Amino acid sequence: MRRIGFAILLGFLSPLPASAFPERPLTMVVPYASGGPIDVLARVLAPEMSTILGQPVTIDTRPGAGGNVGAAYVAQQSRPDAYTILFTGAGLASNVSLTNLPFDPLRDLTPILGMGAIPSLMVVSLQSPYRSLAELLAAAQARPGAVSYGSSGPGTGSHLAGVLLGAATGVELLHVPYRGSGAVYPDLMAQRIDTLLDIMASSIGQVQQGAVRALAITSRQRSDVLPDVPTIAESVPGYFFETWTGLFVRSGAPEESMRILEAAALQAMQMPRVQERLRLSASQAIPADRAGFTAYFRADVDRWAAMVQQGRLQRGE
């Protein structure tokens, strides 16, 4: 079972106290396309929350602009009453610095639950001369800009993971953007590009099928799913990159309603179906309770703001 601070969690696992909230059905807004990792998690979590809260929790899919369309809806158009829940991902933190948002996530949204974080795998062709991260970094150090990495496009996780690696090591890697990670793999396998940092939910299948080789994982600790794959941090101390997921509501909701929603979400997250889905997605634990996840989210916002201030990322990417 995932460790999310069980001493704190035990207080939430008892039946919820009687309260006026919720008196009617709730809506969970998913700002990404149906069938993606967050949508799949939402469709497992929502029924469990519905059972706990005693009211239906309906999924409302609102994709577009890297998650910003759905997030803007919750931040600007939903009522501040905790009946509309945003289930979103890590792009919310980086978009604060990279995109001209019509809302302020730090001001207009309140974190409720940290669901988990999916790491990325650094993968190379089976014929790649690089057998380890150290070898790849040594080549990049010797020939600045000669070692390339593909991405799903500017500002996506596969791009940002590479930016962080360059910042942490001081090496110059050549960024080659594509339209989605699926488009990267043919060129990666043919060695037209050197590497890809792809979210584990999609890259693990390529590794397990023997299409590519994993050099490293971006999580803070090794994954139980691929225990022989070292973390980047083992070679580059302090490095990590993770695509987190979490719940938010529009700011200004009643404190008691947010407390009840947090307790229900924490309890739902421990249900066997939810735990199994988290395991299958290779998700790792992050601070789950409202206070811990708020600090985690704000630290992630600050991290990307620093990358912009250092000139490693440009607004609009």
C-alpha positions in Angstrom: 0.0 0.0 0.0 1.2 3.5 -0.8 2.6 5.5 2.1 0.9 8.9 2.3 1.2 9.6 6.0 -0.9 6.9 7.6 -0.9 8.5 11.0 -2.7 11.5 9.5 -4.9 9.3 7.3 -6.2 7.1 10.0 -8.4 10.0 11.2 -10.1 10.1 7.8 -10.9 6.4 7.5 -13.8 6.5 9.9 -17.3 7.4 8.6 -17.7 11.0 7.7 -19.7 13.1 10.2 -23.2 14.3 9.3 -23.1 17.6 7.4 -25.1 19.7 5.0 -22.3 19.0 2.4 -22.9 17.5 0.0 -26.6 18.0 -0.6 -26.5 17.4 -4.3 -24.4 15.7 -7.0 -20.8 16.8 -7.6 -18.9 17.2 -10.8 -15.3 16.2 -11.4 -13.8 18.2 -14.3 -11.0 16.3 -16.2 -9.2 18.8 -18.5 -7.7 16.2 -20.8 -8.9 13.9 -23.5 -10.8 10.7 -22.6 -8.7 7.6 -22.2 -5.6 9.4 -21.0 -3.9 8.6 -17.6 -5.8 11.3 -15.7 -9.1 10.4 -17.2 -8.6 6.7 -16.4 -7.7 7.6 -12.8 -10.7 9.9 -12.5 -13.1 7.2 -13.6 -11.8 4.9 -10.9 -11.7 7.5 -8.1 -15.1 9.2 -8.8 -17.3 6.2 -8.0 -15.4 5.6 -4.7 -15.9 9.2 -3.7 -19.5 9.0 -4.6 -20.0 6.0 -2.3 -18.3 7.8 0.6 -20.0 11.1 0.1 -23.5 9.7 -0.6 -23.9 11.7 -3.8 -23.1 11.0 -7.4 -19.7 12.3 -8.7 -20.0 12.8 -12.4 -17.1 13.1 -14.8 -17.1 16.2 -17.1 -14.4 16.0 -19.7 -13.2 19.5 -20.9 -9.9 19.0 -22.8 -7.9 21.7 -24.6 -4.8 23.9 -24.3 -2.8 21.4 -22.3 -5.4 21.3 -19.5 -6.0 25.0 -19.3 -9.5 25.0 -20.7 -10.9 22.8 -18.0 -8.8 24.5 -15.3 -10.1 27.9 -16.4 -13.7 26.7 -16.2 -13.3 25.6 -12.6 -11.3 28.6 -11.6 -13.6 31.2 -13.3 -17.0 29.8 -14.0 -17.8 27.2 -11.4 -19.3 28.3 -8.1 -17.0 28.5 -5.1 -18.8 25.8 -3.2 -16.6 22.6 -3.6 -19.3 20.9 -5.7 -17.1 21.2 -8.8 -13.7 19.4 -8.5 -10.8 19.8 -10.9 -8.7 16.6 -11.4 -5.6 17.8 -13.2 -1.9 17.3 -13.7 1.5 18.9 -13.4 1.0 21.2 -16.3 -1.0 23.5 -14.0 2.2 24.3 -12.2 4.5 24.9 -15.2 1.8 26.9 -17.1 1.9 29.6 -14.5 5.2 30.7 -15.9 5.0 29.4 -19.5 1.6 30.4 -20.6 -0.6 33.6 -20.4 -3.4 32.1 -18.4 -6.7 33.9 -18.0 -6.7 32.9 -14.3 -4.1 32.5 -11.5 -3.9 28.9 -10.2 -2.3 30.1 -7.0 -5.1 32.5 -6.3 -8.2 31.0 -7.9 -7.7 27.3 -7.1 -7.3 25.6 -3.8 -5.5 22.2 -3.7 -7.5 19.4 -2.0 -5.6 16.1 -2.7 -2.3 15.0 -4.1 -3.1 11.8 -6.0 0.3 10.7 -7.0 3.2 11.2 -9.5 4.1 9.2 -12.5 7.8 9.3 -13.3 9.4 9.3 -16.8 11.8 6.9 -18.4 14.9 8.0 -20.3 14.8 5.6 -23.3 17.2 5.0 -26.2 17.3 2.8 -29.2 18.4 -0.8 -28.7 21.3 -0.1 -31.0 22.3 3.1 -29.2 26.0 3.4 -28.2 24.9 4.8 -24.8 24.6 2.0 -22.3 24.2 4.3 -19.3 23.2 7.8 -18.4 26.8 8.6 -17.6 27.9 7.7 -21.1 25.2 9.9 -22.6 26.1 12.8 -20.5 29.8 12.4 -21.2 29.1 12.5 -24.9 26.9 15.6 -24.4 29.7 17.3 -22.4 32.3 16.5 -25.1 30.1 17.7 -27.9 27.6 20.4 -26.7 24.4 20.3 -28.7 25.2 17.1 -30.5 23.2 14.8 -28.2 19.5 15.2 -29.0 16.3 14.4 -27.2 12.8 14.3 -28.6 9.7 15.6 -26.9 5.9 15.7 -27.4 6.3 19.5 -28.0 7.5 22.6 -26.3 6.3 22.9 -22.7 5.3 19.3 -22.4 6.7 17.0 -19.7 9.1 15.3 -22.1 10.6 18.7 -22.9 10.6 20.0 -19.3 12.3 16.9 -18.1 15.2 17.5 -20.5 15.4 21.2 -19.5 15.8 20.1 -15.9 18.5 17.6 -16.8 20.4 20.3 -18.7 20.1 22.7 -15.8 21.2 20.0 -13.3 24.3 18.9 -15.2 25.3 22.0 -17.2 25.3 20.0 -20.4 23.8 21.3 -23.6 21.2 18.9 -25.1 19.5 19.5 -28.4 15.7 19.6 -28.1 13.8 18.2 -31.0 10.0 18.7 -30.6 7.4 16.4 -32.2 3.6 16.3 -32.1 3.2 13.7 -29.4 5.5 11.1 -28.0 4.2 8.4 -30.4 5.7 10.3 -33.2 9.1 10.3 -31.5 9.6 6.5 -31.3 10.2 5.7 -35.0 13.1 8.3 -35.1 14.4 7.1 -31.7 14.5 3.5 -32.8 16.2 4.5 -36.1 18.7 6.6 -34.0 17.8 9.8 -35.8 17.5 11.2 -32.3 19.4 10.0 -29.2 17.0 9.8 -26.4 13.5 10.5 -25.1 12.2 11.2 -21.6 8.7 9.8 -21.8 6.1 9.4 -19.0 6.3 5.9 -17.7 2.6 5.2 -18.4 3.4 5.2 -22.1 7.1 4.3 -22.2 7.0 1.2 -20.0 5.1 -0.7 -22.7 7.8 0.1 -25.3 10.5 -1.1 -22.8 8.7 -4.3 -21.8 8.1 -5.1 -25.5 11.8 -4.8 -26.2 11.3 -1.9 -28.6 13.6 0.5 -26.7 16.0 0.3 -23.7 15.6 2.3 -20.5 18.7 4.1 -19.2 17.2 5.8 -16.2 14.0 6.8 -14.4 13.2 10.4 -13.3 11.7 9.5 -9.9 13.4 10.1 -6.6 13.6 6.4 -5.9 13.7 3.4 -8.1 10.4 2.0 -9.3 9.1 -1.4 -8.0 7.9 -2.0 -11.6 11.4 -1.6 -13.1 13.7 -2.1 -10.1 16.9 -2.6 -12.2 16.6 0.8 -13.9 18.6 3.4 -11.9 17.3 6.9 -11.1 18.8 9.9 -12.8 19.5 11.1 -9.2 22.0 8.3 -8.7 24.2 10.0 -11.3 22.9 13.6 -10.9 22.1 14.2 -7.2 19.0 16.2 -6.6 17.4 15.6 -10.0 13.8 14.4 -10.2 10.9 14.9 -12.5 7.4 13.6 -12.0 4.0 14.2 -13.6 1.7 14.6 -10.6 -2.0 14.5 -10.5 -4.3 16.1 -7.9 -7.7 17.6 -7.0 -8.5 21.3 -6.7 -11.6 23.4 -6.2 -12.3 27.0 -6.9 -11.0 29.2 -4.1 -13.5 30.6 -1.6 -15.3 27.4 -0.9 -16.5 26.8 2.7 -13.8 25.4 4.9 -16.0 22.6 6.2 -17.0 21.5 2.7 -13.3 21.4 1.6 -12.5 19.4 4.7 -15.2 16.8 4.0 -14.1 16.6 0.4 -10.5 16.1 1.4 -11.4 13.4 3.8 -13.6 11.6 1.2 -10.8 11.8 -1.4 -8.2 10.5 1.0 -10.4 7.6 1.9 -11.3 6.8 -1.7 -7.6 6.8 -2.7 -7.1 3.8 -0.3 -9.8 1.7 -2.0 -8.4 -1.5 -3.7 -9.5 -0.5 -7.2 -7.9 2.9 -6.9 -4.7 1.5 -5.5 -4.5 -1.1 -8.3 -4.9 1.6 -10.9 -2.2 3.7 -9.3 0.1 0.7 -9.3 -0.6 -0.1 -13.0 0.2 3.5 -13.9 3.5 3.3 -11.9 2.4 6.2 -9.8 4.4 7.0 -6.7 3.3 8.8 -3.5 3.4 12.5 -3.1 2.0 14.6 -0.1 -1.7 13.6 -0.3 -3.4 15.7 2.4 -4.5 19.3 1.6 -1.7 21.1 3.6 1.1 18.8 2.2 -0.2 18.9 -1.4 -0.5 22.7 -1.2 3.1 23.1 -0.3 4.1 20.5 -2.9 2.1 22.4 -5.6 3.6 25.8 -4.7 7.1 24.4 -4.8 6.5 23.0 -8.3 5.2 26.4 -9.4 8.4 28.0 -8.0 10.6 25.4 -9.7 9.4 26.3 -13.2 9.4 30.1 -12.5 13.1 29.6 -11.7 13.8 27.9 -15.0 12.2 30.9 -16.8 14.2 33.4 -14.7 17.4 31.5 -15.6 16.6 31.7 -19.3 16.3 28.0 -19.7 12.6 28.2 -20.7 10.8 31.0 -22.5 7.3 32.1 -21.8 5.1 30.8 -24.6 6.8 27.3 -24.7 
